C-alpha cells in the first residue's frame, strides 16, 4: 500500500509539473507563430501563393469541365455549371488574406 501511494503521489506531481511546463512551451510556440504570421513579408508571400493557387485551380477547373462536357451525370453537370457561373465574374468570393483585426 505504501508503494502504491508513493507511486500515485509521484504520478500526480509529475503530471502537474509536466502540464505547467507544457503549457509554457505551448504559449511560447503560439507567440512565435503569431509573430511570424504578422510579418509583412510572410503575409505578402502567402497572399501571392493563394492568388496563384486560385488562378491555377480556375484554369484547371475550366479545362477539365470543357473536356469532360456531357459525359457526366446531369446532377454533377449542374453543380459544375453553377460553380463556373459563380467564378466567371472575376475573383471568387473568399476572404483569404484579409485581416479581421
Secondary structure as a PSIPRED ss2 file (coil, helix, strand):
# PSIPRED VFORMAT (PSIPRED V4.0)

   1 X C   1.000  0.000  0.000
   2 X H   0.000  1.000  0.000
   3 X H   0.000  1.000  0.000
   4 X H   0.000  1.000  0.000
   5 X H   0.000  1.000  0.000
   6 X H   0.000  1.000  0.000
   7 X H   0.000  1.000  0.000
   8 X H   0.000  1.000  0.000
   9 X H   0.000  1.000  0.000
  10 X H   0.000  1.000  0.000
  11 X H   0.000  1.000  0.000
  12 X H   0.000  1.000  0.000
  13 X H   0.000  1.000  0.000
  14 X H   0.000  1.000  0.000
  15 X H   0.000  1.000  0.000
  16 X H   0.000  1.000  0.000
  17 X H   0.000  1.000  0.000
  18 X H   0.000  1.000  0.000
  19 X H   0.000  1.000  0.000
  20 X H   0.000  1.000  0.000
  21 X H   0.000  1.000  0.000
  22 X H   0.000  1.000  0.000
  23 X H   0.000  1.000  0.000
  24 X H   0.000  1.000  0.000
  25 X H   0.000  1.000  0.000
  26 X H   0.000  1.000  0.000
  27 X H   0.000  1.000  0.000
  28 X H   0.000  1.000  0.000
  29 X H   0.000  1.000  0.000
  30 X H   0.000  1.000  0.000
  31 X H   0.000  1.000  0.000
  32 X H   0.000  1.000  0.000
  33 X H   0.000  1.000  0.000
  34 X H   0.000  1.000  0.000
  35 X H   0.000  1.000  0.000
  36 X H   0.000  1.000  0.000
  37 X H   0.000  1.000  0.000
  38 X C   1.000  0.000  0.000
  39 X C   1.000  0.000  0.000
  40 X H   0.000  1.000  0.000
  41 X H   0.000  1.000  0.000
  42 X H   0.000  1.000  0.000
  43 X H   0.000  1.000  0.000
  44 X H   0.000  1.000  0.000
  45 X H   0.000  1.000  0.000
  46 X H   0.000  1.000  0.000
  47 X H   0.000  1.000  0.000
  48 X H   0.000  1.000  0.000
  49 X H   0.000  1.000  0.000
  50 X H   0.000  1.000  0.000
  51 X H   0.000  1.000  0.000
  52 X H   0.000  1.000  0.000
  53 X H   0.000  1.000  0.000
  54 X H   0.000  1.000  0.000
  55 X H   0.000  1.000  0.000
  56 X H   0.000  1.000  0.000
  57 X H   0.000  1.000  0.000
  58 X H   0.000  1.000  0.000
  59 X H   0.000  1.000  0.000
  60 X H   0.000  1.000  0.000
  61 X H   0.000  1.000  0.000
  62 X H   0.000  1.000  0.000
  63 X H   0.000  1.000  0.000
  64 X H   0.000  1.000  0.000
  65 X H   0.000  1.000  0.000
  66 X H   0.000  1.000  0.000
  67 X H   0.000  1.000  0.000
  68 X H   0.000  1.000  0.000
  69 X H   0.000  1.000  0.000
  70 X H   0.000  1.000  0.000
  71 X H   0.000  1.000  0.000
  72 X C   1.000  0.000  0.000
  73 X C   1.000  0.000  0.000
  74 X H   0.000  1.000  0.000
  75 X H   0.000  1.000  0.000
  76 X H   0.000  1.000  0.000
  77 X H   0.000  1.000  0.000
  78 X H   0.000  1.000  0.000
  79 X H   0.000  1.000  0.000
  80 X H   0.000  1.000  0.000
  81 X H   0.000  1.000  0.000
  82 X H   0.000  1.000  0.000
  83 X H   0.000  1.000  0.000
  84 X H   0.000  1.000  0.000
  85 X H   0.000  1.000  0.000
  86 X H   0.000  1.000  0.000
  87 X H   0.000  1.000  0.000
  88 X C   1.000  0.000  0.000
  89 X C   1.000  0.000  0.000
  90 X C   1.000  0.000  0.000
  91 X C   1.000  0.000  0.000
  92 X C   1.000  0.000  0.000
  93 X C   1.000  0.000  0.000
  94 X C   1.000  0.000  0.000
  95 X C   1.000  0.000  0.000
  96 X C   1.000  0.000  0.000
  97 X C   1.000  0.000  0.000
  98 X C   1.000  0.000  0.000
  99 X C   1.000  0.000  0.000
 100 X C   1.000  0.000  0.000
 101 X C   1.000  0.000  0.000
